[in-house]
Amino acid sequence: MKMFTHTVVSDTVEINAPIELVWEILVDIAQYPHWNPFTVKIEGNLKVGNALDLHVNMPKRGDRVQTEIVEKIDAPHCLSWGMTLGLSPLLSALREQKLESISINRCSYVTSDRFSGLLSPLVYFLFYDDVYGGFNRVAYALKNKAEIAWKNQNYGDQHMRDMNKNTLLTSQNGN
């Protein structure tokens, strides 16, 4: 029997920050309540094989807590977790969040959820709008958070360079 498969994919968002900085934000699950509008909280440890309790905000279907297993951590390119319901399986899902480097200070982000199994058409029909909208909210919130962090970091670095330059000029002038 061929299994049903349905995939929800976010917009691909270009982020003006290095992939390593974006990755650090993505894997810092303790900070999700401060920036992530879809997965508003995660309980558990981010380690392959560990269970995570995801607190997900779905405006049309209500807030949910779902337990998923960390499947892959491939720094700084891919973070994924998923779940399986039933033996057949009735439903399985795999959420992947992918980063790709565009240049030294720029990367792209996309996230997807692949639903498979007998219940996947129903889940896709019922949850598509919430998942697609939530994924896009995450993508743009991650972009915003990373770009602000990168700008602040660069501002701080430039400020330190300026201070060092002024100190050097002052000492050269004998003041």
N, C-alpha and C positions, 0 to 999 in steps of 0.2 A: 504494500500500500504506500503510495506517495504521500509524503507529509506536506501539509500546508505551511507556507512561510510568507510572512509579511514583515516589511521593514519600514521603520520610521527614521528619516534622516533630517537633521537640522540643516540650516544654511551653513555654508562654509564661510567662516569669518576670519578675515585677516587682522592680525594683532600687531601693533607697532611696539613690540617688546621681544627680547630674546626668548627662544624656546625654553631655555633653562629656567628663566624667571616664571614663565607661564606654567611650566610643569610643577614648580614648587607651590604655586597657588592651587593648582588642580589636586595635588596629593595631600595638601594640608586640610584634611577633612574636618578637623576641629574648628576651622574658621568658616566652614560653609554657612552657618547661620548669619554671618556678617555680610555675605555677598551673594550667595546662591539662592535665587528666587524659586527654584523648582525642587531641588533636594535640599531642604532647609536645615536638615540635621542628619548626621550619620553617627551611629553608635557602633563601636567595634574598632578593631585594629586593621589597618590597611596592609594586609599580607596575603599572598596567594594561598588560597584554601580556607581562609577565615570567613566567617559569616559577618555580614554587616546588616544592621537594621537601618533602612533608609526611610526617612520621614519625607514624604513627597507631597507637594502642594499641587492639587489638581482642581482648578476652579469649577469645572463642570461635573466632576465625579466625587469631589470631596477629598480631604486630606487622607493619606494612606501611610501605613507603616508596613513595609515589605522587607522580608529578609532575603538577601542575595549573597552569593558566594563570590569572593574575589577570584577572578579567573586568570588575569594577566596584569603584570606591572612591568612594562618595558620602557624604562626611563630614557629619554624624555619624550617618547613617541606614542605610547598606548597604555591606557588604563581601562580595564574591563571587569565587569561583574555580571553575574547571571543567576537564574533560578530554573528549577525544574519542578513541575507539578505532576504527580502520578507516575505510574510505571511505564506507560505506553510510549512516550510521555503525552499526557493530555495537553501540556503546555510547557514550553521552555522559552526563555528569553535571554538574550545576551546584549548587554549595553556596552558599547565601545566608545571611548573618548580618544580622539586621535589628534596629535599635533604634528605638523610638518614644518620644517625650517624653510623659510623663503630666502632669508639673508641672515647676516650675523645678528641683526636687531629687529627681525620681523619673522613671524610664523603664521600658520593658519591652524584653525581649530574646527573640528566637525565631530558631532556625536550621532550615534545611531542606536537603535534597539531592534533586534531581529527576533520576532516572535515565530515560533514553530510549534506544530502539533495540532491536534483535532480542535482545540479551542481557540487557535490563533485567529481565525476569521472573526469570531465574536469579540475577542479582546481588541483586535485592530479596529473594528467598527466602533466599539464603545469608548475606547481610550485614545484614538488617533489624535483628535483635536487637542486634548490635554497634553499628550506626550510631545507632539510636534511643537505646540506653543511653548511648553516648558523647556524643551531642548533649545529653542531659539532664545528664550529669556536667559538661559544659562550661558549660551555662546556670547551674547552681547554683554552680559554682566561680567563674564570672565575677561572679555576684551577691555571693558572699562576699568576693571580692577587692575589688570596687568599694565595697561598704559599709564594709569595714574602712578602705580608703584615704580614703573620704569622712569617716568618723568621726574618723580620725587627723588629717585636714586641718582639720576643724572644731574638734577639741580644740586643735590648734596655734594656730588663729586665735583661739579663745576665750582661750587662755592668754596670747597676745600682747595681746589687748584688756585682760585683767585686769592684766597687767604695766604697760601704758601707763596704765591707770586708777590703779593704785597709785603709779606714778611721779608722775602729775599731782597726786594727793592729798598725797603727801609734799612736793612742791615748794610746794604751796599752803599747807601747814602750817608751812613754814619749816624743815623738817628736811633 
